């Protein structure tokens, strides 16, 4: 039965390239190889090429798909991700200043596209909804013939499209997704994540929290009600309770709620002295702003100054939250103020192109695109199982996060994590974060098996 | 008379069958020939046909039909998880469960009519959405959506074979339900649904529903109790929606709460009005237009516009791109909104009314010409 599906897929691919002759020539090829079945093996070896979905074959171009939220609570990150993707495509095709291709090592990219084929791309809007994201990804796979797709900003979406990637046999290089599940219980062989996760945020944040806020606090969680919120809440709770903190309550809020006042009022009389906001994007901007307006930060509870913690935030969100974020602790995957050669090179080329520095969402998407391209060069083919094997366990440096490794067991990248604080006296509208600590990779590493899940097969 | 009716039914059905099954051929030139979109066309077609049985025939405007779509999807995914990856039990469970839920919602909502009915269904829609989104998270997996997993029991499948290495895909006795085979499966369902709808339209039952629409009071005075008819129409249309929801899960085994949001209910209202309320094929036209805009228009970006207008001189090209770009890509809803306004203002009967107007114009023209001769 598998054969039927396979042939069907093959035909679909052909018609997509709108070359009727291609189908015919392939048929001829099949006939020819059938006729040559008795001929010596080396004779057919040349004629036999691994066929797989959306194989670029002889086409002079290769298509990548960028599926980002262009509307909804995470639209800001989506827009920045798209900028980064476009920049990456430029650099891969040898235009612009090359960006991180100057600092990445080891690297096999030549600025001549991927495997000599010019990179073109298609875009889609995930609307931060699983259904819409899958529809958009399916369009890319079935109609536009993408060989790889990327994007993100919501872990719910990332997990939904990642399982689609596995079903279809097209590699998904996740963009911004921070839930433990993406490379935990919902990990897939065809999905890869460069971004860090909630577990790592917890491990990185723990010591800093202990140092600054002591071991005797009562935490109140407001949590985005989906996979990312759930796992971040769990990871932070685990960390803080290990420190000796108590958890007063954990309250789930809908994504894109807009108004959080009904969730904030109960905090005032809960006896909690710390608020942990497991919110992201515009949700976090709204909930933080409203918390500050309700006077939470001016309160003194149990003889302690009330504190707010936002475990994951980005410079883009800091821009939205303005001075409300000043002094607030959190973690981030990357920041444009890092002074290593890779970060500098990326900020320079992004800044030249768009006139402002990139966000961490942009950084991770750019890096993912280059990593995929490089893996294809290393594998010398687009055949997904071979490309996956190149990415698994790949060690690299010079991409802005120091020495990084794609762990083969769960497709999670391991690298240093930044603990940041909202800057008190920003010098510009982009200079919003102080880096409190660069937590070394060894401190955030964990056993790949703790979250369960299966990667699934190489061949689909 | 009766034979004539039967013959015209046969003609309509065979035409419809040909049109639906040949969709991959005639949708190819407009760039809509890929399995996912074709599946969407037929699945939402079923949804809209069912909705039209309630809204088109009785005039009861429901804002809650996405409930049944969602319920159908969840039922189908649970059938995949617990019983078997076969599409048949999934579709049956989806339709039946949606029918049960429709009976409950309909029983309460149909105590009122007009705007009060609409508001009641809207309230139910919001309630069910919140149930799926947060309250019933163990069943629905909330915002993340319900997905298959390797550890699912799948009792019936396990009797026959052991679990494979990767996630299984929905199938119909061995035929994978992704891609074109999934489309043809849904297409057959659509043809059956259309046939049923045709029969209902032409039946005494359909006539009674139309009577409710034109004057419910008068009908009551003649001694009819309208409630059972309304409730049956509501349940039937709910089951159509459940079937559509189930098929969505068959072609893509994932069910999310956003499928039940009131905007999804609003979408089917839009589709029906856009195409033509109360006509047999109008809602299908509406589905085609909206899904096409959503999937094709939304994917057009500035680069593709530039290449589209590349035959023009540079300055004109720039200007055209600037003029057109707000209406494509993420602005596709703007286009839809404008189109909807124009249709509601100038063609209250939807696109089908437009066709009829053209037809009458052509025939009168012919008559005038004949008169001249």
Interface residues (C-beta under 8 A of the other chain):
Chain A: X1 X4 X5 X8 X9 X12 X16 X70 X71 X122 X123 X124 X125 X129 X130 X131 X132 X134 X135 X136 X138 X139 X142 X143 X155 X156 X159 X160 X163 X164 X166 X167 X181 X186 X225 X226 X227 X252 X254 X255 X454 X456 X457 X460
Chain B: X31 X34 X35 X36 X37 X40 X133 X134 X142 X143 X144 X145 X147 X148 X150 X165 X166 X167 X169 X174 X175 X176 X178 X179 X180 X181 X252 X254 X256 X258 X259 X295 X298 X299 X301 X329 X330
